[in-house]
Amino acid sequence: MIKRLSAFVLVVLVCSALFASGSSEKSEKTTVTIWHSAQGSNAQVFENLAQDFNNGIGKEKNIEIEAIYQGKANDVLTKVNAATGTDSLPDIAMMDATAALDMNNSPYLVTVDKLGIDTSDILECGISSYTSENGLLALPFNASALLYYYNKSLYDSLGLQPPRTLDEMAEVVAKTASKDRSGFAGVPATFELTTLIGAQNGLSYMLNNRNGHDGAATEVLFGKEGTYKAFLEKWKAVYDTGAYNPIASGVTAEFTSGRTAAMLASSSNLASVINSVSGDFEVGVAKVPMVNEKATGGTVISGGALFTFTQSEAVKTVLEYLISPEVQAIWSESTGYVPVNTKSYDTDAYKAFLQKNPLYSVAIKSLLDSNPGLANVWVPSAYSVYYSFQANIVDVLNGKDMDTAVSEMVKTVESAIKAYVSN
């Protein structure tokens, strides 16, 4: 009897240990932290995608996404740099191209190549835009394209089409202005200039080494190649119509309120702009007007990407989910971003969506029709340079000598490059 009891107790203890072990394994969940920069309604969409993962694939594989909003893309970069070398660094960070230069030199970055993720279905221009001499730095995720937004109701009433060139834009802007409405509002900065300069002559770069992608940029090209001046001459002509409002902030509010008839903005604003207008007028979007007839390069892919700092199967699973055809289609439909996965375009649901919402097709066509060699500018002190371009353009609009303005802008960027190299 004692032997039987001892055997029974042994079995119970073994089973208890097995069940305890199984319970412990089941409760051990891998958390993948993502710092993101999605704002407004886009933030809710991103957090919903994270929750869908947690309730589906994540539950199956015991992985949980923790999505944390950290401000605008530059705020995320600042916080990532501050957390570098500490336990606070996230597994993944959503940042834009201005982060690429810092990340290219970061010993903590895990390149996409090291993660072993298949990128064969990702937009070629997206891969090109985040590739350096060190490999693919990040996975394109919230991809967008610069668009020309216009008050379609007004344009239709005047029998006007969106302009193809800046010469045509000057004519259209003059015709759509009134006492209480400008024909166009906004001042270009680096974001817009990567397209307005990059598209010239089929393909142009603002800096050497493919805008800093093939090694750090060491030379400014937009001055000696005349591409910045070519833009300024046409842009000044638009201003000289007297129908252009050169404001650097609050542009979207001007457009949605009807106080300006057109603006340049990212396709990522499309959903929020349409919702803000609320039927007051019909919104139209078109490709960015070309500086001249030779500016056939198209539009630079913009938006952001997912930079990784942890190499693990859990992180790989999360990234593969976020760039999957289905998730990219949902992300696009809800925001206006362009799906980075080309297989998204083949899904019946997304085809039906585009048929009902043709405006979303414009950004997609803009990128697919563009020279894949177009690339974002990787320049040191990116945000300082951004505002310097705006100030420089405003100076020209106010009468500053154009050659002097170009020379000053070249020196500003050269100084940023030299300061970066010396550090």
C-alpha positions in Angstrom: 0.0 0.0 0.0 2.9 2.3 0.9 4.6 1.5 -2.4 1.4 2.3 -4.3 0.9 5.6 -2.5 4.5 6.6 -3.1 4.1 5.8 -6.8 0.9 7.8 -6.9 2.5 10.8 -5.2 5.4 10.6 -7.6 3.0 10.6 -10.6 1.1 13.6 -9.2 4.3 15.5 -8.6 5.6 14.8 -12.1 2.2 15.8 -13.6 2.1 19.0 -11.5 5.5 19.9 -12.6 4.6 19.4 -16.3 1.4 21.4 -16.0 3.1 24.2 -14.1 5.8 24.2 -16.8 3.2 24.4 -19.6 1.3 27.1 -17.8 4.5 29.1 -17.3 5.4 28.8 -21.0 2.0 29.8 -22.1 2.0 32.9 -20.0 5.4 34.0 -21.2 4.6 36.6 -23.9 7.1 38.4 -26.0 6.3 42.1 -26.2 7.5 44.0 -29.3 7.6 47.8 -28.6 7.0 50.1 -31.5 7.5 53.9 -31.2 5.3 55.5 -33.8 4.7 59.0 -35.2 1.2 58.4 -36.6 -1.0 61.4 -35.6 -4.7 62.1 -35.4 -7.0 59.6 -37.0 -3.9 57.8 -38.5 -2.8 57.0 -34.9 -6.0 55.3 -34.2 -5.7 53.3 -37.4 -2.2 52.2 -36.5 -3.2 51.2 -33.0 -6.1 49.2 -34.4 -3.7 47.3 -36.6 -1.6 46.5 -33.6 -4.7 45.3 -31.7 -5.7 43.1 -34.6 -2.3 41.5 -34.6 -2.5 41.0 -30.8 -5.9 39.3 -31.2 -4.9 37.1 -34.1 -1.3 36.2 -35.0 0.0 37.5 -31.8 -2.3 35.3 -29.7 -1.3 32.3 -31.7 2.5 33.0 -31.4 2.4 34.6 -27.9 3.6 38.0 -29.3 2.1 41.3 -28.3 2.7 44.7 -30.0 3.0 47.6 -27.7 2.4 50.7 -29.8 3.5 54.0 -28.2 3.0 57.4 -29.8 6.1 59.5 -29.4 5.3 62.7 -31.4 6.2 63.7 -34.9 8.9 61.8 -36.8 11.6 64.2 -35.7 10.5 63.7 -32.1 10.8 60.0 -32.5 14.3 60.4 -33.9 15.3 62.6 -31.0 14.0 60.0 -28.5 15.7 57.1 -30.3 19.0 59.0 -30.3 18.6 59.7 -26.6 17.8 56.0 -25.8 20.7 54.7 -27.9 22.8 52.3 -25.8 20.2 51.9 -23.1 17.5 49.4 -22.3 14.9 52.1 -23.3 15.5 51.7 -27.0 12.4 50.3 -28.7 12.3 47.2 -30.8 11.0 49.2 -33.8 10.6 52.9 -34.5 8.5 54.6 -37.2 10.6 57.5 -38.6 11.0 59.3 -41.9 13.9 59.8 -44.2 15.4 62.5 -42.0 16.4 59.8 -39.6 18.2 57.7 -42.2 21.6 59.5 -41.9 21.7 59.0 -38.1 20.5 55.4 -38.5 23.0 54.6 -41.2 25.8 55.3 -38.7 24.1 53.6 -35.7 25.7 50.4 -34.4 22.4 49.5 -32.8 20.4 49.4 -36.1 19.4 46.0 -37.4 19.2 46.2 -41.1 16.4 44.5 -43.0 19.0 42.2 -44.6 19.9 40.8 -41.2 16.3 40.1 -40.4 15.9 38.0 -43.5 12.6 39.5 -44.6 11.5 38.9 -48.1 11.1 42.4 -49.8 10.5 41.2 -53.4 7.0 42.5 -53.4 7.8 45.9 -51.9 7.7 49.0 -54.1 11.1 49.4 -55.9 11.1 53.1 -55.1 10.6 52.4 -51.5 13.5 50.0 -51.3 15.7 52.5 -53.2 14.8 55.3 -50.8 16.0 53.5 -47.7 19.0 51.7 -49.1 22.5 52.8 -48.4 26.0 51.4 -48.8 25.2 49.4 -45.6 22.1 47.7 -47.0 18.3 48.3 -46.6 18.1 50.4 -43.4 14.4 50.2 -42.9 11.1 48.7 -44.2 8.9 51.2 -46.0 5.6 51.3 -44.2 3.7 54.6 -44.3 4.6 55.5 -47.8 3.2 58.6 -49.5 3.6 60.9 -52.5 3.4 64.7 -52.8 0.2 65.7 -54.5 -1.4 68.9 -55.9 -4.7 69.3 -53.9 -7.3 71.6 -55.5 -10.9 72.7 -55.1 -12.4 70.6 -57.9 -15.8 72.3 -57.6 -14.2 75.7 -58.2 -12.0 74.4 -61.0 -14.9 72.7 -62.7 -17.1 75.9 -62.5 -14.3 77.8 -64.3 -13.6 75.0 -66.8 -10.1 74.5 -65.5 -7.9 71.4 -65.2 -5.1 71.0 -62.6 -1.8 72.4 -64.0 0.8 70.1 -65.6 3.7 72.6 -65.3 4.5 75.6 -63.1 3.8 77.9 -66.1 0.3 76.5 -66.2 0.0 76.8 -62.5 0.7 80.5 -62.6 -2.2 80.9 -65.1 -4.6 78.7 -63.0 -3.7 80.3 -59.7 -4.5 83.8 -61.2 -7.9 82.6 -62.4 -9.0 80.9 -59.1 -8.1 83.7 -56.8 -10.7 86.1 -55.4 -11.0 88.8 -52.8 -11.4 86.2 -50.0 -9.4 83.4 -51.5 -5.9 82.8 -52.8 -5.2 80.7 -55.8 -2.5 78.8 -53.9 -0.9 78.7 -50.5 2.2 77.3 -48.9 6.0 77.5 -49.2 8.1 74.5 -50.4 10.8 73.0 -48.2 13.1 70.0 -48.5 10.1 67.6 -48.7 8.7 69.3 -51.8 12.0 70.2 -53.4 13.1 66.6 -53.5 10.4 66.2 -56.2 10.5 69.7 -57.8 14.3 69.5 -58.2 14.6 65.7 -58.4 12.2 65.4 -61.3 14.2 67.8 -63.5 15.9 66.5 -66.6 14.4 63.0 -66.0 16.4 62.6 -62.8 18.4 65.1 -60.7 19.9 65.0 -57.2 20.3 67.8 -54.8 23.5 66.3 -53.3 26.1 63.9 -54.7 26.3 60.2 -53.9 22.6 59.8 -54.9 21.5 62.4 -52.3 23.7 60.7 -49.7 22.5 57.1 -50.2 25.7 55.8 -51.7 28.0 57.1 -49.0 27.7 60.4 -47.1 27.0 63.4 -49.3 30.1 65.6 -49.8 28.9 68.1 -52.4 25.9 70.2 -53.2 24.6 69.8 -56.7 21.4 71.9 -56.9 23.5 75.1 -57.3 26.0 74.3 -60.0 23.5 72.2 -62.0 21.0 75.1 -62.0 18.1 73.0 -60.8 17.3 75.1 -57.7 17.4 78.4 -59.8 15.2 76.8 -62.5 12.6 76.1 -59.8 12.9 79.6 -58.2 12.4 81.3 -61.6 9.1 79.5 -62.2 7.9 79.7 -58.6 8.5 83.5 -58.5 6.3 83.8 -61.6 3.5 82.1 -59.7 4.0 84.6 -56.8 4.0 87.5 -59.2 0.4 86.8 -60.2 -0.6 88.3 -56.9 -2.8 85.3 -56.2 -0.4 83.2 -54.1 -0.3 83.3 -50.3 3.2 82.3 -49.2 2.4 81.0 -45.7 4.6 78.3 -44.1 2.0 76.9 -41.6 -1.7 76.4 -41.4 -1.9 75.6 -45.1 -4.2 72.6 -44.8 -6.7 74.6 -42.7 -6.7 77.4 -45.4 -7.5 74.8 -48.1 -10.2 72.9 -46.2 -11.9 76.2 -45.2 -12.0 77.3 -48.8 -9.6 80.3 -48.3 -7.2 78.9 -50.8 -8.0 77.0 -54.0 -4.9 74.7 -54.0 -1.9 73.5 -52.1 0.9 70.9 -52.2 0.6 68.2 -49.5 1.3 64.6 -48.9 -1.1 61.9 -50.0 -1.2 60.8 -46.3 -3.4 63.9 -45.7 -6.0 62.7 -48.2 -8.5 61.0 -45.8 -8.3 63.8 -43.2 -8.7 66.5 -45.9 -11.7 64.9 -47.4 -13.3 64.5 -44.0 -12.5 68.1 -43.0 -14.1 69.5 -46.1 -17.3 67.6 -45.2 -18.9 68.1 -48.6 -18.5 71.9 -48.7 -16.7 71.4 -52.0 -15.3 68.4 -53.9 -11.6 67.8 -53.4 -9.4 67.0 -56.4 -5.8 65.7 -56.4 -3.3 65.6 -59.2 0.4 64.9 -59.8 2.8 67.7 -58.8 3.2 70.3 -61.5 6.5 69.9 -63.4 9.0 72.8 -63.1 9.3 72.6 -66.9 8.6 70.2 -69.8 12.0 68.5 -69.2 11.1 67.6 -65.6 9.8 64.2 -66.4 11.3 62.2 -63.4 8.1 62.0 -61.5 7.6 62.1 -57.7 9.8 61.0 -54.8 8.4 58.5 -52.4 7.9 60.1 -49.0 6.4 59.2 -45.7 8.2 56.9 -43.3 9.6 53.5 -42.6 10.1 51.0 -39.7 13.7 51.0 -38.3 14.6 48.0 -36.2 16.8 47.7 -33.1 16.1 44.1 -32.0 16.9 41.0 -34.1 14.4 38.3 -33.1 11.7 36.0 -34.7 9.0 38.0 -32.8 10.2 41.3 -34.4 10.4 39.7 -37.8 6.8 38.3 -37.4 5.5 41.8 -36.5 7.3 43.5 -39.5 6.0 40.8 -41.9 2.5 41.4 -40.6 2.8 45.2 -41.0 4.0 45.0 -44.7 1.6 42.2 -45.7 -0.8 42.9 -48.6 -3.9 42.8 -46.4 -2.6 45.2 -43.7 -1.1 47.6 -46.3 -4.5 47.7 -48.0 -6.3 48.5 -44.8 -3.7 51.1 -43.8 -4.1 52.8 -47.3 -7.9 52.8 -47.3 -8.0 54.4 -43.8 -5.3 57.0 -44.3 -4.3 57.8 -47.9 -0.9 56.3 -47.6 0.3 54.2 -50.6 0.5 50.4 -50.1 4.2 49.4 -50.1 3.3 45.8 -50.9 2.5 45.5 -54.6 0.3 42.5 -54.0 -2.1 44.8 -52.2 -3.2 46.1 -55.6 -4.2 42.6 -56.6 -6.7 42.0 -53.8 -10.3 42.2 -54.8 -11.2 44.3 -51.7 -8.5 47.0 -52.6 -9.5 47.0 -56.2 -13.1 47.7 -55.2 -12.0 50.4 -52.8 -10.0 52.2 -55.6 -13.0 52.0 -57.9 -15.1 53.8 -55.3 -12.3 56.2 -54.3 -10.4 57.1 -57.4 -8.5 59.9 -55.7 -6.4 57.3 -53.8 -5.1 56.0 -57.2 -3.4 59.3 -58.0 -0.5 58.9 -55.5 -0.1 55.2 -56.5 0.1 56.1 -60.2 2.5 59.0 -59.4 5.0 56.7 -57.8 4.6 53.8 -60.3 5.2 56.2 -63.2 8.2 57.8 -61.5 11.9 57.1 -62.0 12.8 54.6 -59.2 16.2 56.4 -58.9 14.5 59.4 -57.3 15.5 59.4 -53.6 15.0 61.5 -50.5 17.8 63.8 -49.4 19.9 62.5 -46.6 21.4 65.7 -45.3 22.8 66.6 -41.9 20.8 69.0 -39.7 17.8 68.1 -41.8 15.2 70.1 -40.0 17.4 73.2 -39.9 18.0 72.9 -43.7 14.2 72.4 -44.1 13.4 75.8 -42.6 16.4 77.4 -44.3 14.9 76.5 -47.7 11.6 78.0 -46.8 13.2 81.2 -45.6 15.4 81.4 -48.7 12.4 81.0 -51.0 10.4 83.7 -49.2 13.4 86.0 -49.6 13.4 85.5 -53.4 9.6 86.1 -53.5 10.2 89.4 -51.6 12.8 90.5 -54.2 16.1 89.1 -53.2 18.6 88.5 -56.1 18.1 85.0 -57.2 21.7 84.1 -57.8 22.6 85.5 -54.3 19.8 83.4 -52.8 21.0 80.2 -54.5 24.6 80.8 -53.4 23.5 81.4 -49.8 21.4 78.2 -49.8 24.4 76.2 -51.2 26.6 77.6 -48.4 24.0 76.7 -45.8 23.9 73.0 -46.9 27.7 72.9 -47.4 28.1 74.1 -43.8 25.8 71.4 -42.5 27.8 68.8 -44.4 31.2 70.1 -43.1 30.0 70.3 -39.5 28.7 66.7 -39.7 31.9 65.4 -41.2 34.1 67.2 -38.6 32.2 65.6 -35.8 
